[in-house]
């Protein structure tokens, strides 16, 4: 799991398992990575966050919900607490993080995860729940396992509501809006509704998709309106794990909300098996290449329908992941050609672990070449893999990817194993990569005056683009400049909860010195289109983005958001015979990282995740290595022995030699190198954190949950993270 807390920090969570790095006497499953210094620091997390959900809050904080029981060696569940790994049951946990800036070494308790069920907890136990914010910034938490395994059902499925006490068919809110309530959709989709796909719509309703069913749901009245089923009965939710994302919202498409689904699996219902394992050898079953899109609320009031889109290039994908990019395209990375997410030591066709084809992995055929989807292109030509090289590491179950403030993409993880196993076919992977999309170039825009607060409607604001930020004709540059609000989301299990891309409307005035001023509208005056909270503001000149500036959309409070009429923008002002002074800025082709050598390769290693004993590019004792590697101009065009968890863990611990989280410097060639090289970019100045309070909007105690215990004498009857932070 990863989230970008601000312009400086990436926060990383792992499941509780036998990682070598220790914190407070137990294996670590949390870290914070400083982007600029390439340093990491372990973070203590009390409860097991395995398969939790997560979301942003209106003030820029983040919250995670649920997880798994306490587990020990080999993933054995022990209920409330496990002494081997020191983890507590996380199924009712609510964990809050206030991201910090500044030197990692100076961070203290105010920058830690708040994880204390005595003060704050959900009403229900939830593992693989969905989380989606409403327009007031509160969060709907939907469904999940109570306990279970591969899928959330028995077979035959005689109890679709509770599955013998292992399914949780209810929803609740954070902050609480009342008791947890049964949701018919969770019963209808029984078994295949883990991490249900949820998207808030302009009306305030929510689009939900799971199994092959689709509905529009009113979260305040619990009324469900059925929509057409997913064509071909292709399953997109976990463990089929098809890529899904809301397409970029732009003035050109009138901020129409259209959701794209690609890949997953069309395995017949009987093939999915039950909690224990699938009924078939999933690694032999091809993943789907099918893509469908739906606009749940058509502007003309017509009945919503799924619309066939271009098939995925390069075959099907399970566990593929969409990352929205600031140039208006959609990147898909990671995944496999065959099978599903999850792990097992047997299937209905393979009775013993020794006969399993790929260790515990239920997928095979890693998809190493990314692809880029452009929604602006006509049908039949939306996908491209041209110029995109292949990744070095398989990214299967437990992989993640997220957009960074420099507009590159951090890719990490892969662990289709019940515990740490570094010697199996698809091992626990502590090496991460950065992907540099095609828009990386020698000249990056450096806009001036980018705001750190965006309102819902109201007066426009001005941003200046200096002449040094582009080359060529000024009128051409100004008329091809966009301002994008990018929300990377909370990433886990091949999905980014809360991810959005929204283009603000703008005009421009060209100046005689080659600079130009963008006149930029605020966010649309409907908070349901882009819910309140953190975004990165990118200024994109002829397809090349600036570094992102962190901003808060809305007033930073949970509650009804202030809105205003959208101010009219001035007419564009052009000026002939004016040019920029930047160097060449052709976008070129992108590359996922692969180990490279030679004078034209800008390579290095940075720390980017939890625990490693792995030597990466000759640097031993490191935590996760992130290879900042070159791109290639041209397009780049498994059964091995497995081992027992205990033996693998022993070997892993011995190799680790007690190494903990360690920082590594970046090696970088002094010059630009060849045109085909990526040059790591400088990062923007530190963001001045918002001072907006969560205690506004008439909510004096915003984090009181109806199911939370009351603290003891001297404590508070409700949870305010700012109050608690002061006490810590």
Buried (B, 14 or more C-beta within 10 A) or exposed (E): BBBBBBBBBBBBBBBBBBBBBBBEEBBBBBBBBBBBBBBBBBBBBBBBBBBBBBBBBBBBBBBBBBBBBBBBBBBBEBEEBBEBBBBBBBBBBBBBBBBBBEEBEEBEEBBBBBBBBEBBBBBBBBBBBBBBBBBBBBBBBBBBBBBBBBBBBBBEEEBBEBBEEBBBBBBBBBBBBEEBEEBBBBBBBBBBBBBBBBBBBBBBBBBBBBBBBBBBBEBEEEEBEEBEBBBBEBBBBBBBBBBBBBBBBBBEBEBBBBBBBBBBBBBEBEBBBBBBBBBBBBBEBBBBBBBBBBBBBEEEEEEBEBBEBBBBBBBBBBBBBBBBBBBBBBBBBBBBBBBBBBBBBBBBBBEEEEEBBBBBBBBBBBBBBBBBBBBEEEEEEBBBBEBBBBBBBBBBBBBBBBBBBBBBBBBBBBBBBBBBBBBBBBBBBBBBBBBBBBBBBBBBBBBEEBBEBBBBBBEBBBBBBBBBBBBBBBBBBBBEBBBBBBBBBBBBBBBBBBBBBBBBBBBBBBBEEBBBBBBBBBBBBBBBBBBBBBBBBBBBBBBBBBBBBBBBBBBBBBBEBBBEEBBEBEEBBBBEEBBBBBEEBBBBBBBBBBBBEEEBBBBBBBBBBBBBBBEBBEBEBBBBBBBBBBBBEEBBEEEEEBBEBEEBBEBBBEBBEEBBBBBBEBEEBEEEBEEBBBBBBEBBEEBEBBEBBBBBBEBEEBBBBBBBEEBEEEEBEBBBBBBBBEEE
